Amino acid sequence: MEGFWRKPSFPAERRETEQCWVQPPLKYCRKRCTKSQGCLQLNYTCCWTYCGNICLDNEEPVKSMLNPVF
């Protein structure tokens, strides 16, 4: 097919996704990882939990311990 240019396809960088270090509340399930298992926000890590792969704030465990909910 002349006149058509096709971008070469390279495999997307695939990262190993680890289990989240905390079981986050349901509201965190909306912060989904990208297709390449990354996060758009700085200081967030893609990890897996009961609701799938989510982006979790790297400081969330510290924040949760400082503000416990009973």
PQR file with spaces between the fields and no chain letter, atoms N, CA, C, O and H, PARSE charges and radii, in Angstrom:
ATOM       1  N    MET     1       0.846   -1.176    0.000 -0.4000 1.5000
ATOM       2  CA   MET     1       0.000    0.000    0.000 -0.0000 2.0000
ATOM       3  C    MET     1       0.885    1.231    0.000  0.5500 1.7000
ATOM       4  O    MET     1       1.514    1.557    1.007 -0.5500 1.4000
ATOM       5  N    GLU     2       0.926    1.863   -1.056 -0.4000 1.5000
ATOM       6  CA   GLU     2       1.761    3.031   -1.196 -0.0000 2.0000
ATOM       7  C    GLU     2       1.061    4.247   -0.591  0.5500 1.7000
ATOM       8  O    GLU     2      -0.158    4.382   -0.693 -0.5500 1.4000
ATOM       9  H    GLU     2       0.415    1.598   -1.874  0.4000 1.0000
ATOM      10  N    GLY     3       1.835    5.127    0.037 -0.4000 1.5000
ATOM      11  CA   GLY     3       1.266    6.333    0.614 -0.0000 2.0000
ATOM      12  C    GLY     3       0.911    6.201    2.087  0.5500 1.7000
ATOM      13  O    GLY     3       0.603    7.198    2.740 -0.5500 1.4000
ATOM      14  H    GLY     3       2.826    5.017    0.120  0.4000 1.0000
ATOM      15  N    PHE     4       0.948    4.997    2.612 -0.4000 1.5000
ATOM      16  CA   PHE     4       0.644    4.813    4.033 -0.0000 2.0000
ATOM      17  C    PHE     4       1.933    4.584    4.787  0.5500 1.7000
ATOM      18  O    PHE     4       2.764    3.771    4.381 -0.5500 1.4000
ATOM      19  H    PHE     4       1.198    4.187    2.082  0.4000 1.0000
ATOM      20  N    TRP     5       2.097    5.292    5.872 -0.4000 1.5000
ATOM      21  CA   TRP     5       3.277    5.117    6.710 -0.0000 2.0000
ATOM      22  C    TRP     5       2.816    4.501    8.006  0.5500 1.7000
ATOM      23  O    TRP     5       1.847    4.953    8.617 -0.5500 1.4000
ATOM      24  H    TRP     5       1.423    5.952    6.202  0.4000 1.0000
ATOM      25  N    ARG     6       3.502    3.490    8.411 -0.4000 1.5000
ATOM      26  CA   ARG     6       3.129    2.784    9.625 -0.0000 2.0000
ATOM      27  C    ARG     6       4.224    2.927   10.662  0.5500 1.7000
ATOM      28  O    ARG     6       5.391    2.645   10.393 -0.5500 1.4000
ATOM      29  H    ARG     6       4.289    3.124    7.914  0.4000 1.0000
ATOM      30  N    LYS     7       3.839    3.365   11.845 -0.4000 1.5000
ATOM      31  CA   LYS     7       4.792    3.524   12.932 -0.0000 2.0000
ATOM      32  C    LYS     7       5.255    2.144   13.384  0.5500 1.7000
ATOM      33  O    LYS     7       4.429    1.252   13.581 -0.5500 1.4000
ATOM      34  H    LYS     7       2.890    3.595   12.063  0.4000 1.0000
ATOM      35  N    PRO     8       6.566    1.952   13.553 -0.5600 1.5000
ATOM      36  CA   PRO     8       7.029    0.647   14.027  0.2800 2.0000
ATOM      37  C    PRO     8       6.485    0.355   15.409  0.5500 1.7000
ATOM      38  O    PRO     8       6.424    1.239   16.264 -0.5500 1.4000
ATOM      39  N    SER     9       6.090   -0.884   15.626 -0.4000 1.5000
ATOM      40  CA   SER     9       5.546   -1.232   16.937 -0.0000 2.0000
ATOM      41  C    SER     9       6.622   -1.874   17.794  0.5500 1.7000
ATOM      42  O    SER     9       7.240   -2.870   17.419 -0.5500 1.4000
ATOM      43  H    SER     9       6.139   -1.602   14.932  0.4000 1.0000
ATOM      44  N    PHE    10       6.821   -1.279   18.936 -0.4000 1.5000
ATOM      45  CA   PHE    10       7.774   -1.793   19.895 -0.0000 2.0000
ATOM      46  C    PHE    10       6.992   -2.269   21.114  0.5500 1.7000
ATOM      47  O    PHE    10       5.985   -1.665   21.483 -0.5500 1.4000
ATOM      48  H    PHE    10       6.319   -0.470   19.240  0.4000 1.0000
ATOM      49  N    PRO    11       7.441   -3.325   21.725 -0.5600 1.5000
ATOM      50  CA   PRO    11       6.706   -3.782   22.906  0.2800 2.0000
ATOM      51  C    PRO    11       6.786   -2.742   24.019  0.5500 1.7000
ATOM      52  O    PRO    11       7.853   -2.188   24.285 -0.5500 1.4000
ATOM      53  N    ALA    12       5.663   -2.485   24.659 -0.4000 1.5000
ATOM      54  CA   ALA    12       5.641   -1.518   25.760 -0.0000 2.0000
ATOM      55  C    ALA    12       6.439   -2.078   26.929  0.5500 1.7000
ATOM      56  O    ALA    12       6.467   -3.284   27.175 -0.5500 1.4000
ATOM      57  H    ALA    12       4.797   -2.935   24.443  0.4000 1.0000
ATOM      58  N    GLU    13       7.081   -1.169   27.635 -0.4000 1.5000
ATOM      59  CA   GLU    13       7.852   -1.592   28.797 -0.0000 2.0000
ATOM      60  C    GLU    13       6.883   -2.148   29.836  0.5500 1.7000
ATOM      61  O    GLU    13       5.945   -1.464   30.244 -0.5500 1.4000
ATOM      62  H    GLU    13       7.059   -0.190   27.435  0.4000 1.0000
ATOM      63  N    ARG    14       7.102   -3.349   30.248 -0.4000 1.5000
ATOM      64  CA   ARG    14       6.223   -4.009   31.203 -0.0000 2.0000
ATOM      65  C    ARG    14       6.931   -4.098   32.543  0.5500 1.7000
ATOM      66  O    ARG    14       8.044   -4.618   32.619 -0.5500 1.4000
ATOM      67  H    ARG    14       7.864   -3.905   29.916  0.4000 1.0000
ATOM      68  N    ARG    15       6.314   -3.607   33.583 -0.4000 1.5000
ATOM      69  CA   ARG    15       6.913   -3.618   34.911 -0.0000 2.0000
ATOM      70  C    ARG    15       6.281   -4.721   35.741  0.5500 1.7000
ATOM      71  O    ARG    15       5.137   -5.117   35.517 -0.5500 1.4000
ATOM      72  H    ARG    15       5.410   -3.184   33.521  0.4000 1.0000
ATOM      73  N    GLU    16       7.044   -5.202   36.696 -0.4000 1.5000
ATOM      74  CA   GLU    16       6.544   -6.197   37.630 -0.0000 2.0000
ATOM      75  C    GLU    16       5.669   -5.485   38.662  0.5500 1.7000
ATOM      76  O    GLU    16       6.121   -4.535   39.302 -0.5500 1.4000
ATOM      77  H    GLU    16       7.974   -4.881   36.878  0.4000 1.0000
ATOM      78  N    THR    17       4.436   -5.929   38.829 -0.4000 1.5000
ATOM      79  CA   THR    17       3.525   -5.319   39.779 -0.0000 2.0000
ATOM      80  C    THR    17       3.505   -6.142   41.057  0.5500 1.7000
ATOM      81  O    THR    17       3.255   -7.347   41.025 -0.5500 1.4000
ATOM      82  H    THR    17       4.069   -6.701   38.310  0.4000 1.0000
ATOM      83  N    GLU    18       3.766   -5.493   42.174 -0.4000 1.5000
ATOM      84  CA   GLU    18       3.796   -6.166   43.469 -0.0000 2.0000
ATOM      85  C    GLU    18       2.499   -5.914   44.224  0.5500 1.7000
ATOM      86  O    GLU    18       1.738   -5.000   43.906 -0.5500 1.4000
ATOM      87  H    GLU    18       3.968   -4.514   42.200  0.4000 1.0000
ATOM      88  N    GLN    19       2.269   -6.739   45.222 -0.4000 1.5000
ATOM      89  CA   GLN    19       1.090   -6.560   46.053 -0.0000 2.0000
ATOM      90  C    GLN    19       1.225   -5.272   46.855  0.5500 1.7000
ATOM      91  O    GLN    19       2.316   -4.939   47.318 -0.5500 1.4000
ATOM      92  H    GLN    19       2.887   -7.481   45.481  0.4000 1.0000
ATOM      93  N    CYS    20       0.112   -4.541   47.024 -0.4000 1.5000
ATOM      94  CA   CYS    20       0.132   -3.299   47.799 -0.0000 2.0000
ATOM      95  C    CYS    20       0.495   -3.588   49.245  0.5500 1.7000
ATOM      96  O    CYS    20       0.150   -4.640   49.782 -0.5500 1.4000
ATOM      97  H    CYS    20      -0.775   -4.811   46.648  0.4000 1.0000
ATOM      98  N    TRP    21       1.195   -2.648   49.873 -0.4000 1.5000
ATOM      99  CA   TRP    21       1.667   -2.814   51.244 -0.0000 2.0000
ATOM     100  C    TRP    21       0.571   -2.571   52.267  0.5500 1.7000
ATOM     101  O    TRP    21       0.755   -2.858   53.450 -0.5500 1.4000
ATOM     102  H    TRP    21       1.476   -1.793   49.437  0.4000 1.0000
ATOM     103  N    VAL    22      -0.569   -2.045   51.830 -0.4000 1.5000
ATOM     104  CA   VAL    22      -1.743   -1.877   52.694 -0.0000 2.0000
ATOM     105  C    VAL    22      -2.970   -2.297   51.897  0.5500 1.7000
ATOM     106  O    VAL    22      -2.932   -2.307   50.667 -0.5500 1.4000
ATOM     107  H    VAL    22      -0.719   -1.811   50.869  0.4000 1.0000
ATOM     108  N    GLN    23      -4.042   -2.639   52.571 -0.4000 1.5000
ATOM     109  CA   GLN    23      -5.310   -2.880   51.899 -0.0000 2.0000
ATOM     110  C    GLN    23      -6.064   -1.560   51.905  0.5500 1.7000
ATOM     111  O    GLN    23      -6.626   -1.164   52.926 -0.5500 1.4000
ATOM     112  H    GLN    23      -4.073   -2.630   53.571  0.4000 1.0000
ATOM     113  N    PRO    24      -6.076   -0.878   50.763 -0.5600 1.5000
ATOM     114  CA   PRO    24      -6.659    0.471   50.720  0.2800 2.0000
ATOM     115  C    PRO    24      -8.183    0.435   50.772  0.5500 1.7000
ATOM     116  O    PRO    24      -8.803   -0.561   50.399 -0.5500 1.4000
ATOM     117  N    PRO    25      -8.776    1.528   51.235 -0.5600 1.5000
ATOM     118  CA   PRO    25     -10.233    1.652   51.188  0.2800 2.0000
ATOM     119  C    PRO    25     -10.705    1.659   49.733  0.5500 1.7000
ATOM     120  O    PRO    25      -9.920    1.901   48.816 -0.5500 1.4000
ATOM     121  N    LEU    26     -11.963    1.398   49.541 -0.4000 1.5000
ATOM     122  CA   LEU    26     -12.554    1.290   48.205 -0.0000 2.0000
ATOM     123  C    LEU    26     -12.318    2.532   47.348  0.5500 1.7000
ATOM     124  O    LEU    26     -12.199    2.413   46.129 -0.5500 1.4000
ATOM     125  H    LEU    26     -12.600    1.201   50.286  0.4000 1.0000
ATOM     126  N    LYS    27     -12.247    3.726   47.956 -0.4000 1.5000
ATOM     127  CA   LYS    27     -12.069    4.955   47.166 -0.0000 2.0000
ATOM     128  C    LYS    27     -10.762    4.953   46.370  0.5500 1.7000
ATOM     129  O    LYS    27     -10.673    5.628   45.344 -0.5500 1.4000
ATOM     130  H    LYS    27     -12.343    3.822   48.947  0.4000 1.0000
ATOM     131  N    TYR    28      -9.746    4.208   46.822 -0.4000 1.5000
ATOM     132  CA   TYR    28      -8.469    4.152   46.114 -0.0000 2.0000
ATOM     133  C    TYR    28      -8.539    3.285   44.854  0.5500 1.7000
ATOM     134  O    TYR    28      -7.647    3.352   44.008 -0.5500 1.4000
ATOM     135  H    TYR    28      -9.819    3.660   47.655  0.4000 1.0000
ATOM     136  N    CYS    29      -9.577    2.484   44.725 -0.4000 1.5000
ATOM     137  CA   CYS    29      -9.714    1.603   43.559 -0.0000 2.0000
ATOM     138  C    CYS    29      -9.938    2.384   42.267  0.5500 1.7000
ATOM     139  O    CYS    29      -9.832    1.812   41.182 -0.5500 1.4000
ATOM     140  H    CYS    29     -10.302    2.429   45.412  0.4000 1.0000
ATOM     141  N    ARG    30     -10.243    3.668   42.359 -0.4000 1.5000
ATOM     142  CA   ARG    30     -10.433    4.501   41.164 -0.0000 2.0000
ATOM     143  C    ARG    30      -9.119    4.987   40.577  0.5500 1.7000
ATOM     144  O    ARG    30      -9.083    5.411   39.422 -0.5500 1.4000
ATOM     145  H    ARG    30     -10.329    4.133   43.240  0.4000 1.0000
ATOM     146  N    LYS    31      -8.036    4.933   41.348 -0.4000 1.5000
ATOM     147  CA   LYS    31      -6.726    5.402   40.878 -0.0000 2.0000
ATOM     148  C    LYS    31      -6.020    4.247   40.183  0.5500 1.7000
ATOM     149  O    LYS    31      -5.170    3.589   40.783 -0.5500 1.4000
ATOM     150  H    LYS    31      -8.065    4.589   42.286  0.4000 1.0000
ATOM     151  N    ARG    32      -6.363    3.997   38.929 -0.4000 1.5000
ATOM     152  CA   ARG    32      -5.863    2.858   38.181 -0.0000 2.0000
ATOM     153  C    ARG    32      -4.469    3.105   37.607  0.5500 1.7000
ATOM     154  O    ARG    32      -4.087    4.239   37.319 -0.5500 1.4000
ATOM     155  H    ARG    32      -7.053    4.532   38.442  0.4000 1.0000
ATOM     156  N    CYS    33      -3.725    2.020   37.448 -0.4000 1.5000
ATOM     157  CA   CYS    33      -2.403    2.081   36.817 -0.0000 2.0000
ATOM     158  C    CYS    33      -2.562    2.235   35.306  0.5500 1.7000
ATOM     159  O    CYS    33      -3.619    1.937   34.751 -0.5500 1.4000
ATOM     160  H    CYS    33      -4.035    1.098   37.682  0.4000 1.0000
ATOM     161  N    THR    34      -1.508    2.699   34.652 -0.4000 1.5000
ATOM     162  CA   THR    34      -1.509    2.780   33.194 -0.0000 2.0000
ATOM     163  C    THR    34      -1.342    1.372   32.622  0.5500 1.7000
ATOM     164  O    THR    34      -1.088    0.423   33.364 -0.5500 1.4000
ATOM     165  H    THR    34      -0.648    2.940   35.103  0.4000 1.0000
ATOM     166  N    LYS    35      -1.483    1.240   31.323 -0.4000 1.5000
ATOM     167  CA   LYS    35      -1.324   -0.071   30.678 -0.0000 2.0000
ATOM     168  C    LYS    35       0.081   -0.634   30.859  0.5500 1.7000
ATOM     169  O    LYS    35       0.273   -1.850   30.846 -0.5500 1.4000
ATOM     170  H    LYS    35      -1.689    2.010   30.720  0.4000 1.0000
ATOM     171  N    SER    36       1.068    0.254   31.029 -0.4000 1.5000
ATOM     172  CA   SER    36       2.447   -0.216   31.225 -0.0000 2.0000
ATOM     173  C    SER    36       2.763   -0.403   32.709  0.5500 1.7000
ATOM     174  O    SER    36       3.928   -0.486   33.098 -0.5500 1.4000
ATOM     175  H    SER    36       0.912    1.242   31.040  0.4000 1.0000
ATOM     176  N    GLN    37       1.701   -0.469   33.544 -0.4000 1.5000
ATOM     177  CA   GLN    37       1.828   -0.688   34.985 -0.0000 2.0000
ATOM     178  C    GLN    37       2.576    0.434   35.687  0.5500 1.7000
ATOM     179  O    GLN    37       3.349    0.188   36.613 -0.5500 1.4000
ATOM     180  H    GLN    37       0.755   -0.401   33.228  0.4000 1.0000
ATOM     181  N    GLY    38       2.349    1.653   35.252 -0.4000 1.5000
ATOM     182  CA   GLY    38       2.948    2.823   35.878 -0.0000 2.0000
ATOM     183  C    GLY    38       1.867    3.740   36.423  0.5500 1.7000
ATOM     184  O    GLY    38       0.676    3.447   36.317 -0.5500 1.4000
ATOM     185  H    GLY    38       1.721    1.853   34.500  0.4000 1.0000
ATOM     186  N    CYS    39       2.291    4.846   37.003 -0.4000 1.5000
ATOM     187  CA   CYS    39       1.357    5.832   37.553 -0.0000 2.0000
ATOM     188  C    CYS    39       1.691    7.204   36.985  0.5500 1.7000
ATOM     189  O    CYS    39       2.857    7.531   36.763 -0.5500 1.4000
ATOM     190  H    CYS    39       3.259    5.084   37.089  0.4000 1.0000
ATOM     191  N    LEU    40       0.660    7.998   36.756 -0.4000 1.5000
ATOM     192  CA   LEU    40       0.856    9.337   36.206 -0.0000 2.0000
ATOM     193  C    LEU    40       1.275   10.337   37.270  0.5500 1.7000
ATOM     194  O    LEU    40       1.898   11.350   36.949 -0.5500 1.4000
ATOM     195  H    LEU    40      -0.287    7.732   36.936  0.4000 1.0000
ATOM     196  N    GLN    41       0.947   10.072   38.533 -0.4000 1.5000
ATOM     197  CA   GLN    41       1.294   10.978   39.616 -0.0000 2.0000
ATOM     198  C    GLN    41       2.693   10.657   40.148  0.5500 1.7000
ATOM     199  O    GLN    41       3.101    9.496   40.198 -0.5500 1.4000
ATOM     200  H    GLN    41       0.442    9.250   38.793  0.4000 1.0000
ATOM     201  N    LEU    42       3.417   11.705   40.544 -0.4000 1.5000
ATOM     202  CA   LEU    42       4.730   11.516   41.155 -0.0000 2.0000
ATOM     203  C    LEU    42       4.559   10.887   42.538  0.5500 1.7000
ATOM     204  O    LEU    42       3.556   11.122   43.211 -0.5500 1.4000
ATOM     205  H    LEU    42       3.085   12.648   40.503  0.4000 1.0000
ATOM     206  N    ASN    43       5.525   10.100   42.951 -0.4000 1.5000
ATOM     207  CA   ASN    43       5.544    9.451   44.262 -0.0000 2.0000
ATOM     208  C    ASN    43       4.396    8.459   44.457  0.5500 1.7000
ATOM     209  O    ASN    43       3.976    8.210   45.587 -0.5500 1.4000
ATOM     210  H    ASN    43       6.340    9.909   42.404  0.4000 1.0000
ATOM     211  N    TYR    44       3.893    7.899   43.370 -0.4000 1.5000
ATOM     212  CA   TYR    44       2.881    6.850   43.435 -0.0000 2.0000
ATOM     213  C    TYR    44       3.469    5.590   42.816  0.5500 1.7000
ATOM     214  O    TYR    44       4.295    5.664   41.906 -0.5500 1.4000
ATOM     215  H    TYR    44       4.234    8.101   42.452  0.4000 1.0000
ATOM     216  N    THR    45       3.045    4.443   43.309 -0.4000 1.5000
ATOM     217  CA   THR    45       3.519    3.162   42.816 -0.0000 2.0000
ATOM     218  C    THR    45       2.337    2.307   42.408  0.5500 1.7000
ATOM     219  O    THR    45       1.315    2.274   43.094 -0.5500 1.4000
ATOM     220  H    THR    45       2.374    4.383   44.049  0.4000 1.0000
ATOM     221  N    CYS    46       2.480    1.620   41.298 -0.4000 1.5000
ATOM     222  CA   CYS    46       1.447    0.691   40.843 -0.0000 2.0000
ATOM     223  C    CYS    46       1.596   -0.612   41.623  0.5500 1.7000
ATOM     224  O    CYS    46       2.679   -1.196   41.669 -0.5500 1.4000
ATOM     225  H    CYS    46       3.310    1.646   40.741  0.4000 1.0000
ATOM     226  N    CYS    47       0.511   -1.059   42.231 -0.4000 1.5000
ATOM     227  CA   CYS    47       0.534   -2.323   42.963 -0.0000 2.0000
ATOM     228  C    CYS    47      -0.830   -2.986   42.813  0.5500 1.7000
ATOM     229  O    CYS    47      -1.804   -2.339   42.428 -0.5500 1.4000
ATOM     230  H    CYS    47      -0.369   -0.584   42.193  0.4000 1.0000
ATOM     231  N    TRP    48      -0.894   -4.285   43.120 -0.4000 1.5000
ATOM     232  CA   TRP    48      -2.166   -4.989   42.962 -0.0000 2.0000
ATOM     233  C    TRP    48      -2.829   -5.218   44.305  0.5500 1.7000
ATOM     234  O    TRP    48      -2.171   -5.402   45.328 -0.5500 1.4000
ATOM     235  H    TRP    48      -0.103   -4.811   43.432  0.4000 1.0000
ATOM     236  N    THR    49      -4.154   -5.201   44.270 -0.4000 1.5000
ATOM     237  CA   THR    49      -4.967   -5.405   45.459 -0.0000 2.0000
ATOM     238  C    THR    49      -6.271   -6.073   45.049  0.5500 1.7000
ATOM     239  O    THR    49      -6.418   -6.471   43.894 -0.5500 1.4000
ATOM     240  H    THR    49      -4.689   -5.052   43.438  0.4000 1.0000
ATOM     241  N    TYR    50      -7.209   -6.204   45.960 -0.4000 1.5000
ATOM     242  CA   TYR    50      -8.467   -6.900   45.712 -0.0000 2.0000
ATOM     243  C    TYR    50      -9.269   -6.291   44.568  0.5500 1.7000
ATOM     244  O    TYR    50     -10.105   -6.972   43.974 -0.5500 1.4000
ATOM     245  H    TYR    50      -7.089   -5.881   46.899  0.4000 1.0000
ATOM     246  N    CYS    51      -9.029   -5.017   44.247 -0.4000 1.5000
ATOM     247  CA   CYS    51      -9.797   -4.375   43.180 -0.0000 2.0000
ATOM     248  C    CYS    51      -8.989   -4.184   41.902  0.5500 1.7000
ATOM     249  O    CYS    51      -9.409   -3.432   41.022 -0.5500 1.4000
ATOM     250  H    CYS    51      -8.349   -4.464   44.730  0.4000 1.0000
ATOM     251  N    GLY    52      -7.850   -4.839   41.781 -0.4000 1.5000
ATOM     252  CA   GLY    52      -7.033   -4.744   40.576 -0.0000 2.0000
ATOM     253  C    GLY    52      -5.776   -3.931   40.812  0.5500 1.7000
ATOM     254  O    GLY    52      -5.394   -3.680   41.955 -0.5500 1.4000
ATOM     255  H    GLY    52      -7.509   -5.449   42.496  0.4000 1.0000
ATOM     256  N    ASN    53      -5.136   -3.522   39.735 -0.4000 1.5000
ATOM     257  CA   ASN    53      -3.901   -2.731   39.818 -0.0000 2.0000
ATOM     258  C    ASN    53      -4.253   -1.259   40.018  0.5500 1.7000
ATOM     259  O    ASN    53      -4.950   -0.651   39.206 -0.5500 1.4000
ATOM     260  H    ASN    53      -5.446   -3.725   38.806  0.4000 1.0000
ATOM     261  N    ILE    54      -3.754   -0.707   41.116 -0.4000 1.5000
ATOM     262  CA   ILE    54      -4.044    0.691   41.446 -0.0000 2.0000
ATOM     263  C    ILE    54      -2.750    1.446   41.725  0.5500 1.7000
ATOM     264  O    ILE    54      -1.710    0.845   41.996 -0.5500 1.4000
ATOM     265  H    ILE    54      -3.187   -1.201   41.776  0.4000 1.0000
ATOM     266  N    CYS    55      -2.831    2.768   41.655 -0.4000 1.5000
ATOM     267  CA   CYS    55      -1.700    3.629   42.012 -0.0000 2.0000
ATOM     268  C    CYS    55      -1.898    4.069   43.450  0.5500 1.7000
ATOM     269  O    CYS    55      -2.922    4.654   43.804 -0.5500 1.4000
ATOM     270  H    CYS    55      -3.675    3.256   41.435  0.4000 1.0000
ATOM     271  N    LEU    56      -0.897    3.778   44.275 -0.4000 1.5000
ATOM     272  CA   LEU    56      -0.985    4.099   45.694 -0.0000 2.0000
ATOM     273  C    LEU    56       0.150    5.047   46.060  0.5500 1.7000
ATOM     274  O    LEU    56       1.293    4.860   45.642 -0.5500 1.4000
ATOM     275  H    LEU    56      -0.065    3.303   43.988  0.4000 1.0000
ATOM     276  N    ASP    57      -0.182    6.056   46.838 -0.4000 1.5000
ATOM     277  CA   ASP    57       0.789    7.039   47.311 -0.0000 2.0000
ATOM     278  C    ASP    57       1.860    6.317   48.124  0.5500 1.7000
ATOM     279  O    ASP    57       1.539    5.544   49.027 -0.5500 1.4000
ATOM     280  H    ASP    57      -1.110    6.207   47.177  0.4000 1.0000
ATOM     281  N    ASN    58       3.134    6.565   47.806 -0.4000 1.5000
ATOM     282  CA   ASN    58       4.229    5.896   48.509 -0.0000 2.0000
ATOM     283  C    ASN    58       4.242    6.217   49.997  0.5500 1.7000
ATOM     284  O    ASN    58       4.793    5.447   50.784 -0.5500 1.4000
ATOM     285  H    ASN    58       3.395    7.193   47.073  0.4000 1.0000
ATOM     286  N    GLU    59       3.649    7.335   50.399 -0.4000 1.5000
ATOM     287  CA   GLU    59       3.622    7.721   51.806 -0.0000 2.0000
ATOM     288  C    GLU    59       2.319    7.333   52.496  0.5500 1.7000
ATOM     289  O    GLU    59       2.125    7.663   53.666 -0.5500 1.4000
ATOM     290  H    GLU    59       3.202    7.961   49.759  0.4000 1.0000
ATOM     291  N    GLU    60       1.426    6.643   51.798 -0.4000 1.5000
ATOM     292  CA   GLU    60       0.116    6.297   52.359 -0.0000 2.0000
ATOM     293  C    GLU    60       0.199    5.483   53.646  0.5500 1.7000
ATOM     294  O    GLU    60      -0.551    5.780   54.575 -0.5500 1.4000
ATOM     295  H    GLU    60       1.584    6.375   50.848  0.4000 1.0000
ATOM     296  N    PRO    61       1.066    4.473   53.758 -0.5600 1.5000
ATOM     297  CA   PRO    61       1.116    3.731   55.022  0.2800 2.0000
ATOM     298  C    PRO    61       1.463    4.636   56.207  0.5500 1.7000
ATOM     299  O    PRO    61       0.931    4.446   57.301 -0.5500 1.4000
ATOM     300  N    VAL    62       2.336    5.605   56.006 -0.4000 1.5000
ATOM     301  CA   VAL    62       2.711    6.537   57.069 -0.0000 2.0000
ATOM     302  C    VAL    62       1.517    7.413   57.426  0.5500 1.7000
ATOM     303  O    VAL    62       1.230    7.622   58.604 -0.5500 1.4000
ATOM     304  H    VAL    62       2.767    5.760   55.117  0.4000 1.0000
ATOM     305  N    LYS    63       0.819    7.926   56.416 -0.4000 1.5000
ATOM     306  CA   LYS    63      -0.348    8.771   56.654 -0.0000 2.0000
ATOM     307  C    LYS    63      -1.434    7.994   57.393  0.5500 1.7000
ATOM     308  O    LYS    63      -2.097    8.541   58.275 -0.5500 1.4000
ATOM     309  H    LYS    63       1.052    7.756   55.458  0.4000 1.0000
ATOM     310  N    SER    64      -1.619    6.723   57.039 -0.4000 1.5000
ATOM     311  CA   SER    64      -2.637    5.900   57.679 -0.0000 2.0000
ATOM     312  C    SER    64      -2.303    5.638   59.141  0.5500 1.7000
ATOM     313  O    SER    64      -3.199    5.605   59.985 -0.5500 1.4000
ATOM     314  H    SER    64      -1.081    6.279   56.323  0.4000 1.0000
ATOM     315  N    MET    65      -1.024    5.453   59.449 -0.4000 1.5000
ATOM     316  CA   MET    65      -0.625    5.197   60.831 -0.0000 2.0000
ATOM     317  C    MET    65      -0.753    6.455   61.680  0.5500 1.7000
ATOM     318  O    MET    65      -1.040    6.372   62.874 -0.5500 1.4000
ATOM     319  H    MET    65      -0.296    5.480   58.764  0.4000 1.0000
ATOM     320  N    LEU    66      -0.540    7.622   61.068 -0.4000 1.5000
ATOM     321  CA   LEU    66      -0.645    8.865   61.814 -0.0000 2.0000
ATOM     322  C    LEU    66      -2.106    9.263   62.058  0.5500 1.7000
ATOM     323  O    LEU    66      -2.405    9.963   63.026 -0.5500 1.4000
ATOM     324  H    LEU    66      -0.306    7.689   60.098  0.4000 1.0000
ATOM     325  N    ASN    67      -3.004    8.823   61.192 -0.4000 1.5000
ATOM     326  CA   ASN    67      -4.437    9.135   61.313 -0.0000 2.0000
ATOM     327  C    ASN    67      -5.247    7.847   61.319  0.5500 1.7000
ATOM     328  O    ASN    67      -5.980    7.590   60.364 -0.5500 1.4000
ATOM     329  H    ASN    67      -2.762    8.255   60.406  0.4000 1.0000
ATOM     330  N    PRO    68      -5.142    7.026   62.364 -0.5600 1.5000
ATOM     331  CA   PRO    68      -5.875    5.749   62.358  0.2800 2.0000
ATOM     332  C    PRO    68      -7.380    5.983   62.426  0.5500 1.7000
ATOM     333  O    PRO    68      -7.850    6.906   63.091 -0.5500 1.4000
ATOM     334  N    VAL    69      -8.121    5.135   61.732 -0.4000 1.5000
ATOM     335  CA   VAL    69      -9.579    5.194   61.732 -0.0000 2.0000
ATOM     336  C    VAL    69     -10.074    3.961   62.477  0.5500 1.7000
ATOM     337  O    VAL    69      -9.758    2.828   62.113 -0.5500 1.4000
ATOM     338  H    VAL    69      -7.740    4.384   61.193  0.4000 1.0000
ATOM     339  N    PHE    70     -10.862    4.202   63.533 -0.4000 1.5000
ATOM     340  CA   PHE    70     -11.395    3.073   64.320 -0.0000 2.0000
ATOM     341  C    PHE    70     -12.874    2.929   64.115  0.5500 1.7000
ATOM     342  O    PHE    70     -13.493    2.037   64.694 -0.5500 1.4000
ATOM     343  H    PHE    70     -11.119    5.122   63.829  0.4000 1.0000
